[in-house]
Amino acid sequence: MRLMIFTKVYEVKFKHGGEVPLIRHVAKFQEGYFPKVARVFNHSNLYYFGDDGGFIIDTETWSKCSSIPPTPASNSLETIVYAYDKVYYLARRSSLEPVTEPSFGRYDPNQKVWEQMTPFSFYDDYDHHMRITGYAVCHGVILFSLCGLRNGNFSIVAFNVGRMDWSRVKVDNSACCDPPFQGRAVVVGKTIYALYGEAEIIAFSFKMEKGGDDDIAYSLSQLFILQCLEFARPQMPWFDDLTQYLVYLGNHDFFYVQTGWCDSHLKVQYLSITTFQIVVGEGGGHMIKIIHSTVHSVDIKGSEWFDLVLCFTPECEDYEHIEEESMASMNQPRQEITAMKLEIEAMQHEEANDARIGY
């Protein structure tokens, strides 16, 4: 596992059984304010984006190996996502800057260029404070969870990577009062697991059906809600400004991390770190089985609190279905698991303590 707090990266290794984690400082980076981080699995690299472009980090040596030009929409706020071995950006509206084209594009690591993609076509559905709350990658599609901060409207839209087109997704939101995805959702087989609210997980099924004129209808249906994710908390309560992340560890094992700001401890921020399984209970329903949960402190030395922006395992790729020519047939993606990595961006800097996950 690795912790990246704005300028420093720490590697944390541990085993099942509660042994004391081993912590190693592996890198330090100072460029940019509010940087965005993504990882392309096949290249074993981190893609670090700042205000004026970015650079690629080799995760074997933790050194910069090349630079990245600014996104074509560099004057707009952007959300960075990684899917199918490429890095995508989607420009967001703000009250200060209108979105200028190209609003959507992707970086090809092999060609080392930004490619302009089909423009995002749903800006008018939301107010000027449109927020992208999360996304999922499956069946050759990137699903974006969108929300208008003023009017509260939320929905899911799909970008089909092969067809290069955008579509609305019909969502069963009977139990959802907020956007369905927070951060990157986890895809396991045919099920999408997404964080919802604080420490709740909703399982969805995603379907694609061909209609007339070669159109595709997309739908997202709720399967069940997991509400019993009990995790260790700091002694002092967190305020509402929390960030959290869910990571897949293989089989039905998951990693959950949450952090927030405690007013009485200006020099310390806490990380709550939990490993758990999703199992079938005696009654046939799905439930959470906690493996281990603990709280660790991060010394921020009076700086501002930090947010979680990316969590992943070094050798466990996200489960990304790939759409084939036949809609009824999907490739089975690669799955590997050995270790756990966590990347955290901070609003300021300094060092990390420890965390827990199993090899």
C-alpha positions in Angstrom: 0.0 0.0 0.0 1.2 3.5 -0.7 0.2 6.9 0.7 0.7 10.0 -1.4 0.1 13.2 0.5 0.6 16.0 -2.0 4.5 15.9 -2.0 5.4 12.7 -0.4 4.8 9.0 -1.2 5.0 6.3 1.5 4.9 2.6 1.0 3.1 0.6 3.7 3.4 -3.2 3.7 1.5 -5.5 6.1 0.1 -9.0 6.4 -3.0 -10.5 7.8 -2.9 -11.1 11.5 -2.4 -7.6 12.9 1.4 -7.3 12.6 2.9 -3.8 12.8 3.0 -2.4 9.2 6.3 -1.5 7.6 6.5 2.0 6.3 9.0 3.3 3.7 9.3 6.8 2.2 9.6 6.3 -1.5 9.2 9.7 -3.3 8.5 13.4 -3.0 6.9 15.7 -5.6 6.2 19.4 -5.2 4.7 20.5 -8.5 1.2 21.8 -8.9 -1.6 22.8 -6.6 -4.6 20.4 -6.3 -2.9 17.9 -8.7 -4.9 15.0 -10.2 -3.5 11.5 -10.3 -4.3 8.6 -12.5 -2.7 5.2 -13.3 -2.6 3.2 -16.6 -2.3 -0.4 -15.6 -0.3 -1.8 -18.5 2.3 0.8 -18.1 2.8 0.6 -14.3 3.0 4.4 -14.2 1.3 7.2 -12.4 0.0 10.2 -14.4 0.3 13.4 -12.4 -1.5 16.4 -13.7 -1.0 20.0 -12.4 -2.1 23.4 -13.6 0.4 23.5 -16.5 0.6 20.0 -17.7 2.1 17.1 -15.7 4.5 14.3 -15.7 4.7 10.5 -15.6 6.0 8.7 -12.6 7.7 5.3 -12.9 6.3 3.3 -9.9 9.3 1.0 -10.0 11.9 3.7 -9.4 9.5 6.5 -8.2 11.2 8.9 -10.5 9.8 11.2 -13.3 10.3 9.5 -16.7 8.6 12.1 -19.0 6.4 15.1 -19.1 2.7 15.5 -20.2 1.4 18.5 -22.1 -1.5 20.4 -20.6 -5.0 19.2 -21.4 -6.6 20.9 -24.4 -9.2 22.3 -22.0 -6.6 23.7 -19.7 -8.7 26.8 -18.9 -11.5 24.7 -17.5 -11.9 22.5 -14.4 -11.4 18.9 -15.3 -12.1 15.5 -14.0 -9.5 12.9 -14.8 -10.4 9.2 -15.2 -8.5 6.2 -16.4 -10.0 3.5 -18.5 -8.8 0.9 -21.0 -5.1 1.9 -20.7 -5.7 5.5 -21.5 -6.3 8.7 -19.4 -9.5 10.7 -20.1 -10.4 14.2 -19.1 -13.9 15.8 -19.0 -14.2 19.5 -18.6 -16.6 20.8 -15.9 -18.7 23.9 -15.8 -18.0 26.5 -13.2 -19.6 29.9 -12.3 -16.4 31.7 -13.4 -15.3 30.0 -16.6 -17.5 28.6 -19.4 -16.5 25.3 -20.9 -14.6 25.7 -24.1 -14.0 22.9 -26.6 -12.5 20.4 -26.7 -14.5 19.5 -23.6 -13.5 15.8 -23.7 -10.3 14.1 -24.7 -7.9 11.4 -23.8 -4.1 10.9 -23.5 -2.5 8.1 -25.4 0.6 6.9 -23.5 2.0 5.2 -26.6 1.7 8.2 -28.9 2.2 10.7 -26.1 -0.5 13.0 -27.4 -3.9 14.3 -26.3 -6.7 13.1 -28.6 -9.9 15.2 -29.1 -13.0 13.1 -28.5 -16.7 13.5 -29.1 -17.8 16.6 -27.2 -19.8 16.2 -24.0 -23.4 16.9 -24.9 -25.3 17.3 -21.6 -24.0 20.5 -20.1 -27.4 22.1 -20.5 -29.0 19.5 -18.3 -27.3 21.0 -15.2 -26.6 24.3 -13.6 -23.3 26.2 -13.8 -22.1 24.3 -10.8 -22.3 20.8 -12.4 -20.2 18.3 -10.4 -18.9 14.9 -11.6 -19.2 12.8 -8.4 -17.7 9.5 -9.7 -17.5 7.0 -12.6 -17.4 3.3 -13.5 -15.8 1.4 -16.3 -17.3 -1.7 -17.8 -18.5 -3.2 -21.2 -16.4 -0.8 -23.2 -18.2 2.2 -21.6 -17.3 4.9 -19.1 -20.3 5.8 -16.8 -20.2 9.3 -15.4 -22.2 10.2 -12.3 -23.3 13.9 -12.6 -25.0 16.3 -10.2 -26.1 19.9 -10.2 -25.1 21.5 -6.9 -27.9 24.1 -6.9 -30.9 22.2 -8.3 -29.8 18.8 -6.9 -30.5 17.0 -10.2 -28.3 13.9 -10.8 -28.0 11.3 -13.5 -25.7 8.9 -15.2 -24.4 9.3 -18.7 -22.4 6.8 -20.8 -19.5 7.3 -23.2 -19.0 4.3 -25.4 -15.3 4.0 -26.1 -15.7 1.9 -29.3 -18.6 3.9 -30.8 -17.3 7.3 -29.6 -20.7 8.5 -28.6 -22.6 9.8 -25.6 -25.9 8.5 -24.2 -28.1 8.9 -21.2 -28.5 6.0 -18.9 -31.8 4.9 -17.5 -31.3 4.7 -13.7 -33.3 2.9 -11.1 -32.9 5.5 -8.5 -35.9 4.6 -6.3 -33.6 4.3 -3.3 -31.1 7.0 -4.2 -31.4 10.6 -3.1 -27.9 11.5 -4.2 -25.7 10.6 -7.2 -25.1 6.9 -7.3 -21.3 6.9 -7.6 -18.7 8.5 -5.4 -15.2 8.2 -6.8 -14.4 5.3 -9.0 -16.9 2.5 -8.6 -15.6 -1.1 -8.4 -16.7 -3.7 -11.0 -16.7 -7.3 -10.0 -18.0 -9.7 -12.6 -21.4 -8.3 -13.7 -21.9 -6.2 -10.5 -20.9 -2.6 -9.9 -20.2 -1.7 -6.3 -20.4 2.1 -5.5 -20.0 4.2 -2.4 -23.2 6.0 -1.4 -23.4 8.4 1.4 -21.1 7.7 4.3 -19.9 4.1 4.5 -22.8 2.7 2.5 -22.4 0.6 -0.6 -24.9 0.1 -3.4 -24.6 -2.8 -5.8 -25.9 -2.2 -9.4 -26.3 -4.2 -12.5 -25.6 -2.5 -15.9 -27.3 -3.6 -19.1 -26.8 -2.7 -22.8 -29.5 -3.5 -25.3 -29.4 -2.8 -29.0 -32.5 -1.1 -30.5 -33.5 0.1 -33.9 -31.1 2.1 -36.1 -28.2 0.4 -34.3 -28.9 2.5 -31.1 -27.9 1.1 -27.7 -30.1 1.6 -24.6 -28.2 1.7 -21.3 -29.8 0.9 -17.9 -28.5 0.8 -14.4 -30.5 -1.1 -11.8 -30.0 -1.4 -8.1 -29.5 -4.9 -6.7 -29.0 -4.4 -3.0 -27.7 -1.9 -0.4 -25.0 -2.7 2.2 -25.4 -0.5 5.2 -23.3 -2.2 7.9 -19.8 -1.0 7.1 -18.7 -0.4 10.7 -15.2 1.0 10.8 -12.8 2.4 13.4 -13.2 6.1 14.0 -10.9 8.7 15.8 -11.9 9.6 19.3 -12.8 13.2 18.2 -15.6 13.4 15.7 -15.0 14.3 12.1 -16.8 17.3 10.5 -18.9 16.8 7.4 -16.0 17.5 5.0 -15.1 13.9 4.5 -13.6 11.9 1.6 -13.7 8.2 1.2 -12.5 5.5 -1.3 -13.4 1.9 -2.1 -10.8 -0.4 -3.7 -11.2 -4.0 -5.0 -8.7 -6.6 -3.7 -9.8 -9.6 -5.6 -12.5 -12.3 -5.0 -15.0 -10.5 -2.7 -12.4 -8.6 -0.7 -12.4 -4.8 -0.5 -10.5 -2.0 1.1 -12.2 1.1 2.4 -10.5 4.3 3.6 -12.1 7.5 5.0 -10.6 10.7 6.3 -11.8 14.1 7.5 -10.9 17.0 9.7 -11.1 17.1 13.5 -11.2 20.7 14.8 -9.4 20.0 18.1 -6.3 18.4 16.4 -5.0 21.0 14.0 -1.6 19.2 13.6 -3.1 15.7 12.9 -5.5 14.3 10.5 -6.8 10.7 10.8 -7.3 7.9 8.3 -9.8 5.2 9.0 -8.7 2.1 7.1 -10.9 -1.0 6.8 -10.7 -4.3 5.0 -13.8 -6.3 4.5 -15.6 -9.0 2.5 -19.0 -9.1 0.9 -20.6 -12.4 1.8 -23.9 -14.2 1.5 -25.6 -14.5 4.9 -27.7 -17.3 6.3 -30.9 -15.8 4.9 -29.4 -15.5 1.4 -28.9 -11.8 1.5 -25.6 -10.0 1.0 -23.8 -8.6 4.0 -20.4 -7.1 5.1 -17.9 -9.1 7.0 -15.2 -6.8 8.6 -11.7 -8.3 8.4 -9.9 -5.5 10.2 -10.4 -1.8 10.9 -8.0 0.7 12.4 -7.3 4.4 12.7 -4.0 6.0 11.8 -2.8 9.5 12.2 -1.2 11.8 9.6 1.0 14.6 10.8 0.0 17.7 8.8 2.0 20.1 11.0 -0.6 22.9 11.0 -1.3 22.7 7.2 -4.8 22.4 5.7 -6.5 19.0 5.7 -6.1 16.8 2.7 -8.5 14.8 0.5 -8.4 11.3 -0.9 -8.2 11.3 -4.7 -7.0 7.9 -5.8 -6.7 4.5 -4.2 -5.5 1.3 -6.0 -3.6 -1.9 -5.7 -0.2 -2.1 -7.6 -0.8 -5.5 -9.1 -4.6 -5.7 -9.1 -6.2 -4.2 -12.1 -9.8 -2.9 -12.0 -12.3 -5.2 -13.6 -12.9 -3.6 -17.0 -15.3 -5.5 -19.2 -14.5 -5.0 -22.9 -17.4 -4.8 -25.4 -17.0 -7.2 -28.3 -18.8 -7.1 -31.7 -21.6 -9.2 -30.2 -23.5 -7.5 -27.4 -24.1 -10.9 -25.8 -20.4 -11.7 -25.5 -18.0 -9.9 -23.2 -14.3 -10.6 -22.8 -13.2 -11.6 -19.3 -10.6 -9.2 -18.0 -7.4 -9.9 -16.3 -7.4 -10.2 -12.5 -4.4 -10.2 -10.3 -3.9 -9.5 -6.6 -0.8 -9.3 -4.4 -0.6 -5.9 -2.7 -2.4 -2.7 -1.9 -1.6 0.8 -2.9 -3.3 4.0 -1.8 -2.6 7.4 -3.4 -3.7 10.5 -1.5 -3.6 14.1 -2.7 -3.4 16.7 0.0 -4.4 20.3 -0.1 -1.1 21.0 1.7 1.6 18.5 2.5 3.6 16.4 4.9 4.0 12.9 6.0 1.9 9.8 6.5 1.7 7.2 9.2 0.5 3.7 8.4 -2.4 1.7 7.0 -3.5 -1.9 6.6 -4.2 -4.3 3.8 -3.4 -7.9 3.0 -1.0 -9.3 0.4 
